Amino acid sequence: MKGVRPRFPPLDILTPIGHYYVMSSNQHVVETSGYSDPQYLVLASLAAGPKHGHAMLDDIEGMIGVRLGPGTLYGAIGRLEGQGLIERLPELERRKPYRLTDSGVRAFAAKTATLERIVAVAAPRRLAQAQ
């Protein structure tokens, strides 16, 4: 149809190998090397205990050295909540904390085990290429 824009997937689901893009605001994109899976990063943050959004942003920044944008974080939270992997706790002074559900604990453990297997295979390959 004329005048209809094509739909593109949201940036937070794009994870090119070697680089990833995290929205730090509506107008600024940060490029960095590393791992990008906002949903996994939220699960990893909540694995240490319940947190509200700002605390998750700080925790994730401490883990990977990049601060997720609020849209990326809350998009991931919404998807995880919709999948039943996290749940919102009662508000505390305007803050909305979340925690892992039992399903979320199992999903986090399974994905972590998969990533550990990938690293066990990929790390020696990377080291062999460097020599």
C-alpha positions as CSV (number, residue, x, y, z in Angstrom):
1,M,0.0,0.0,0.0
2,K,1.2,3.5,-0.8
3,G,2.2,5.6,2.2
4,V,2.5,2.7,4.6
5,R,5.8,2.4,6.4
6,P,7.3,-1.1,6.8
7,R,7.5,-2.3,10.4
8,F,10.9,-3.0,11.8
9,P,11.5,-5.1,14.9
10,P,12.4,-3.2,18.1
11,L,16.1,-2.7,18.7
12,D,16.0,-4.7,22.0
13,I,15.5,-7.9,20.1
14,L,18.3,-7.3,17.6
15,T,21.6,-9.0,18.7
16,P,24.2,-9.0,16.0
17,I,27.3,-11.0,16.8
18,G,30.1,-9.0,18.2
19,H,28.2,-5.8,18.8
20,Y,24.9,-4.8,20.3
21,Y,22.8,-1.6,20.5
22,V,21.2,-0.4,23.6
23,M,18.9,2.6,23.7
24,S,20.2,5.0,26.3
25,S,17.5,7.6,25.4
26,N,15.0,8.2,22.6
27,Q,17.7,10.0,20.6
28,H,21.0,8.3,21.4
29,V,22.2,4.8,20.6
30,V,25.2,3.3,22.4
31,E,27.3,0.7,20.5
32,T,29.4,-1.6,22.5
33,S,30.9,-5.1,22.3
34,G,29.3,-7.7,24.5
35,Y,26.1,-9.5,25.2
36,S,22.7,-8.1,24.7
37,D,19.5,-9.8,25.9
38,P,17.6,-7.4,28.0
39,Q,15.2,-10.1,29.2
40,Y,18.1,-12.3,30.4
41,L,19.8,-9.3,32.0
42,V,16.6,-8.5,34.0
43,L,16.4,-12.2,35.1
44,A,20.0,-12.0,36.2
45,S,19.4,-8.9,38.2
46,L,16.4,-10.3,39.9
47,A,18.2,-13.6,40.6
48,A,20.0,-11.7,43.4
49,G,16.6,-10.6,44.9
50,P,13.6,-8.3,44.3
51,K,14.4,-4.9,42.8
52,H,12.5,-1.9,41.3
53,G,13.3,-0.5,37.9
54,H,16.0,2.0,38.8
55,A,17.8,-0.6,41.0
56,M,17.8,-3.0,38.1
57,L,19.2,-0.4,35.8
58,D,22.1,0.2,38.2
59,D,22.7,-3.5,38.8
60,I,22.7,-4.3,35.0
61,E,25.1,-1.4,34.4
62,G,27.4,-2.9,37.1
63,M,27.2,-6.3,35.4
64,I,27.9,-5.3,31.8
65,G,29.1,-1.7,31.9
66,V,26.3,-0.3,29.9
67,R,23.1,1.3,31.1
68,L,19.9,0.1,29.5
69,G,17.4,2.7,28.4
70,P,14.1,2.8,30.3
71,G,12.2,1.7,27.2
72,T,14.4,-1.3,26.8
73,L,14.2,-2.2,30.5
74,Y,10.4,-1.8,30.9
75,G,9.8,-3.5,27.5
76,A,11.7,-6.5,28.8
77,I,9.9,-6.3,32.2
78,G,6.6,-6.3,30.4
79,R,7.5,-9.3,28.3
80,L,8.8,-11.3,31.3
81,E,5.7,-10.4,33.3
82,G,3.5,-11.5,30.4
83,Q,5.4,-14.9,30.2
84,G,4.9,-15.4,34.0
85,L,8.7,-15.3,34.6
86,I,8.6,-12.3,37.0
87,E,5.9,-10.7,39.1
88,R,5.3,-7.3,40.5
89,L,5.3,-6.9,44.3
90,P,3.2,-4.3,46.2
91,E,4.4,-0.7,45.6
92,L,6.9,0.7,48.1
93,E,6.9,4.5,48.2
94,R,6.0,4.9,44.5
95,R,8.6,2.2,43.5
96,K,7.3,-1.0,41.8
97,P,9.6,-3.9,42.8
98,Y,9.6,-7.2,40.9
99,R,10.8,-10.7,41.7
100,L,11.4,-13.9,39.9
101,T,8.6,-16.5,39.9
102,D,9.4,-20.2,40.2
103,S,9.1,-20.4,36.4
104,G,11.5,-17.4,36.2
105,V,14.1,-19.2,38.4
106,R,13.9,-22.2,36.2
107,A,14.1,-20.2,33.0
108,F,17.1,-18.2,34.3
109,A,18.9,-21.4,35.3
110,A,18.3,-23.1,32.0
111,K,19.4,-20.0,29.9
112,T,22.5,-19.6,32.2
113,A,23.4,-23.3,31.7
114,T,23.1,-22.8,27.9
115,L,25.3,-19.7,27.9
116,E,27.9,-21.5,30.0
117,R,28.0,-24.4,27.4
118,I,28.4,-21.8,24.6
119,V,31.3,-20.1,26.4
120,A,33.0,-23.4,27.2
121,V,33.1,-24.1,23.4
122,A,33.6,-20.6,22.1
123,A,36.3,-19.4,24.4
124,P,39.0,-21.9,23.2
125,R,38.1,-21.1,19.6
126,R,38.6,-17.4,20.2
127,L,41.9,-18.1,21.9
128,A,43.0,-20.3,19.1
129,Q,42.3,-17.6,16.5
130,A,44.3,-15.1,18.6
131,Q,47.5,-17.2,18.4
